[in-house]
Amino acid sequence: MESVVTILLLLLAVILSGSLARLTRLPLPLVQIALGAVIALSIVPTVELEPELFFLLFLPPLLFLDGWRIPKDDLLRDRATVLELALGLVILTVVGVGFLIHWLIPAMPLPVAMALAAVVSPTDPIAVSAIAARAPIPKRMMHILEGESLLNDASGLVCMRFAVAAMLTGTFSFQEALATFVWVAFGGVALGVCVTWGVVRAKQWVTSYLGEDTSAQILISLLIPFGAYLLAEHFHCSGILAAVAAGVTMGFMEQTGQALAVTRVRRTAVWDTVQFTANGVIFVLLGEQMPGILAKAGETVLLTGHSEPWWLAIYVLAISAALGVLRLVWVWASLRWTLFRAQRRGEKPPAVNGRLVIGMSLAGVRGAITLAGVLTLPLTLTDGTAFPGRDLAIFLAAGVIIVSLVVASAGLPRLLKNLQLPPEPSRQAETDRARITAAQAAIKAIENAQHALGEGRPDADLYTDASSRIMELYRERIDGRLESPEAAALNRKVEQIERQLRVAGLSAERDEIFRMAREHELDGETARKIVREIDLLEARYRL
């Protein structure tokens, strides 16, 4: 019963966090962390974060969804920049910050310092997305940050695994580490792709014979990331990369368009709910761990050779500063290299505002993945003695998380405020072309269906009249997009006005249906059916 109460309180905290964030104008992750800390300090039973269980329950669905929804064309276009940040910056951070930590705290062995540096190197996609909602981050920059955070989780945790193994065995082999990295990375990606491809193909085969069950299809999509993650972990590959690869593959497989429309609509609603809930619970759980970590500060500081707890704050700030400087230098160097390659190809590189470079550096936010990763450090060495510096590493990682969230939350909105950005490339022409092509395909399909349905029937003229009315709507859509740019812009404005008027009319319809149901002029089942039709229409016009 205590576990059920705790889970319900976590969900309640997630619900309250949105309203409190709007009321206080604080970033949502910080509000959720604060609520988690309040729960931990109360008499309510708290949740002890089990890293393995945390990785299994939360990471697969969230990373799968991010991989599924991330714009594939943008990711492929910026693949070089994403890989430079996700791999090159992580390795630089592990080496540079690892040696810095060992120099600052000689009592912490170098492998443990490297493990700590590795676990604070990944950025958190959930925290980045939450902060992006409050800052005017350009779309392309946001896509790069999302792609980086999807991949550097795996690279950072793999580097941490190597550092821990070196601490446990006392040896490190570069060749063995490289071979392990290749197996972990490419094996995880391959298994993620295979799981999604196999499940979707099997689902399509069964559906072709037995029809589609919407609820079952949604449940299958929820199980795919867990299957990919568990299979990859079973073969000692990266479950994180497997979940990401499974999501990216799902995006490509969905382009076959074989799922029913009602399945896609309901599945989107379910996944949105899962994303909202899991994102919130992650930060509430993170907040629940903070009071316990801070309570050990007096004991933890003794591991550094000092007795004053404020030394821990100095170490946290020093590590956070080192992470920020390394990221700033790497982002600047990566940007210069990208512009140099563009010049070599004969392209005119765009002017880049220095505030964007600094913003890209501040957006390297750490989150729950860092804390869960550092909690996986073993308790003891192979000889049974305590793992050196474990509590200190946990405290420093937690401090880096808080500092990165505070700095990014306070700095990004101010840094990017009133920033004159180059206009995003318009995709209106591409959208218009797609709508024209789709409308032409619809007209052709309606003509074929009309001939097939009305052939030999005495009321064939009814089919002809109905098809003519429908096709006229499509022809109006085509004509409105084949006109001059000025006329097309005017048509789009008229369409926007029409949508606003339709929404007003639909709202009035719904209010009247509810009134009739309240006054028993209409039975409940009929009222629900009509309201659902109105809701679907309104959702269409509000998109």
C-alpha angles and dihedrals in degrees: 000000000000090000091052091050091049092051091049090050091051090053091046090052090052090052093048094045094071094055093043091050091053091045096049096031088228123139112273096236092055091049091051092048090051091050090050090052090050090052091049092052093048128080091260115113109255133213120251105218110241104197097207092049091044092054091048099046102040113020102056098055095040096046090042091054093046090050091046096051103034111110103259096202092053091046092052092045092055096034093121093054092044093051092046090056097038097047112013096043092045093053091046090050094049092052100036100040091037092059090043092054091048090050092048094044110028090178089069109081116238095246090053090047089051090049091052091048090050094051094050092047099079118085118222116243092200094054092043091053092047093051092043088063088067099041130062094240112173114248095241092050090049092051090052091050091049093048091048094050092049092058107030092063089070096042093048095047092046090053089049089052091054092049093050091048090052090052093049097044101028092229137090127195117193093200092051092046091050092049091048091049092052091050094045094047104038093035091054093048093046094049092048091052093046095049094052094042093048095046094047093047091049090047092051092049093051091045092052090060105031104024129244125298106201097203092049092049091053092048091050091054089052093051098047096079092049091049092050092046096048094045092051093048090049090059091043093251128129110287089189093058089043091056092047093047090048090054094048090049090049089057091055094043091052089063088077085076094213097134118095117257092241089053092054093047095049093041091054091053092049094048092047089055092048091050094049093047098044094045091053097044091051093060094040089054089048089054091049091060095051101077091052092048093048091047089064094053093104092055095037096056090060088068089066094056093253132101101204114090092214088075087073090059090052091052092048092050092046092052092045091050091049091050090050095048094047091049092048092050093046094047091049093048092046091050093049090049091050091050091047091053090048090054091049089055090053094252123138106241115224121244111260123210114226090224089065091054091051090045091053088054095048090049091069092104122174121215148161094322089065093051094045090048095051090048089061090068106120119257095224142021122243091271092055098255120131116276103255118248096358097136090043092052091050092051094047092048091050090049092050090052093054094044093049092049094048095045094047094044093050099035107040099059091047094043095050097037113122089358111160103229126188109256115267111250108267117240094188093110090050091048093049092049091051092049092049092050091047092048091051090051089049093052091051092048092048091051091051092046092048092053092046095048098041100040111121094358122127090224095050090127089067090059089048093051093046094049091047092055092049094045091050089061090054092047090053089053091051094046092049091057098043094061127096117294090256093051091044090052090050091050091051090052090050089049090052091052090048090052091052091050092046090052090051090051093047091050090054091048091052094047090052092049090051090049091051091049092049091051091046093243088125129035118245098245093053091046092052091050094051093044091051090053090050092047092053091050092048092048088054093052094045095055 
